[in-house]
Amino acid sequence: MKTVKLVLITVILGVAGTLNAQVLKADAVKTEITWLGKKVTGQHNGTIKLKSGELTIDGNAISNGNFVIDMTSIACTDITDPETNAKLVGHLKSDDFFSVASYPEAKLVISENATFNGTTAKVTGNLTIKGITNPVSFEVKKEGNTYQADITVDRSKYNVRYGSGSFFSNLGNNLIYDEFVLGVKLVVE
């Protein structure tokens, strides 16, 4: 009988916690996502747009999140020559990199509760790029209705091979580092 009562109390507390959860919709217009990729001879940076998303806050924790990134919106912000800029963006969208025609969306799903310690929380989730899903972890900082994070992504885990030392040898100055960083400034309503 005590076991039944304990299970019932646990279920009630679990449901009560879920009832207090707050689902916050991402503001896709105000949210900013930047990218930074480095190579032996320099680096490039740009932006990419959030298509949709929501974040669930339960008490002092992020309990869930689901975000869709519009891969067709990849833009380069450091190359001022229009022709050179278009060439790089076209290459990033090609099968050499992100195969945007076949995979127009990437997704991030938060998979574990992340309790805030002050204004920061360690988030774990699953990132899907080119139909391939891998776990990622990153620190989130909350300020009002904004959540900021730098997410380091190893592109070789998503079969993004071009110029990668993980797949090719003797690249010399043509080597492009596997890790790139997504700077996220998520604004929720």
N, C-alpha and C positions, 0 to 999 in steps of 0.2 A: 504494500500500500504506500509506503514511504517513497518507493521508486516511482510509482505512478504520479504522486504529488510533485516530486522533484522534476520529472519530465514535463508535467503540465506547467509548472512555474517557469521552467526554461523556455518552453514554447511561447508562453504569454509574454515574457520579457523580450524574447526575440521579435515577436510581432509588434510589441509596443515600440521597440527601437526602430523598426522599419516604418511604423506609422509616423514617427517624428522626422523621418528622412525628408530632405528637401531636394527636389530635382530642379537644377538650374540649367536653363537653356543657354547655349553659347551664342554670343552675338557675332555672327560670321563676318559682319562688316567691320566691327571694331577690333576683332581679334587679329593679331599680327603674328605671322610665322616667317622667320628668316632662315636662310640656309647659308652655310659656310663650308666650302670644300677646298682642300689644299692639295698642292702638287709640289714636286721638287723645286720647280722654278717660280712658284708664287701661289696665288689663291684666287678664287672667285666667290662672290656672294650674291644673294638675291632674295626673292620672296616666293612664297607659295600661299595659296588661300585655303582657309577652312571652309568646307562646304556646309557641314552641319555638326552639331555635337550637343551633348548634355553631360552634366556632372552632378552626381548625387552626393550630398553632404548629410551625414548622419551624426549629429552631435558635434564632436571635435575631430571628425574623420571624413576623408573621402572614401565612400563605400563602393562607388561605381562610376564609370565614365565610358562614353562611347563617342568617338570622333571620326569624321570622314574628311579626308584631305583631297582637294581637287588637284590632281596631278597635271591636268591640262593648263593650270594657271602658273606653272613654273616660269619665273622671270629672273633675269640677271640685272643687278643694279650697279655693278662696278665697271662695266664696259660701255663707254659713251658712244662709240662708233656704231650706228644702227645696223650695218651689214655684219660686222663682227659679232655684235650682240645676238642678232637673229641666228647666226651660224651656231653659236654656243647653245642657245636655247633649243634650237632644232636638234642638236646632237644630244642634249640631255633628255629630250623627249623620245629619241630614237631607241631602237632595240639595243644599241651599244650601252645605254644606261637604263632608263626607267620604262621603256616600252609603253608609253602613254596611250597609244592607239588601242593596245590590248588591255591595259590596266589603267584606266582613267582615274581610279581612286586608290588611295592608301587609307588604312584604318588603324586607329589606336583604341584598344579596349583595356580599361583598367581592370585588373584581375584580382586584386587583394585590397583589403582595407588599409588605408594609410592614415594613421593618427598624427595630428599636428602636435609638434613640440614648439610652442610659441607660434611663430608664423610659418614654420617649415614642416614639410612632411616628405617622407621617402615613398615614392610611388612605384609600383610594379605593375606592368601591363604587358600586352601582346601587340606588337606592331606588325602590320601586314603591308608589304610592298611587293608588287609584281606577283601577287597571289601566294607569297611565301610569308609565313608567320613565325616570328621569333620573339622571345621575351626581352623586355627592356626595363631598366630601372633608372630613376632620375629623381632629383630633389625638386620639390615645388615650393615656391614662396608665395604666400597669400597676402594681398594688400587690398582691403576693401572687396570689390567684386572682380578683382584681377588676380589671376594665378600665373606666375612666371616660372619657366623652366628652360634649361638647356639640356637637350636630349642628344647624346652621342650615339650615332648609328653606324654600324659596321656594314657597309654596302655589300661586301663579299658574301654575307650571309643571305642576301636577297638576290643572288645571281646577277649582280651588277658588276660585270667583269672588266670593262674597258679600262686599260691602263693600270690594272690592279696587279701588284706584286704577289698577291695570293694565287693568281692564276698564270701569270706570265713572268719569265725571267729576262734579264738583260734589257730592261726598259730604260735605264739611264735617266736622262732628263725628262723622259716622257712618263715617268711614274706618277700616278695620282694616288694619294693616300686613301686607304679603304675607309677610314672613319671620316664622317662629316657631322656637322652639328646643326641641329634644328633649334633655333631660339624661339620659344613660344611665349606670347603674351596673350593669354586667354581671358577674354572679358565675358562675364556671364550676366544674365538678366535676373 
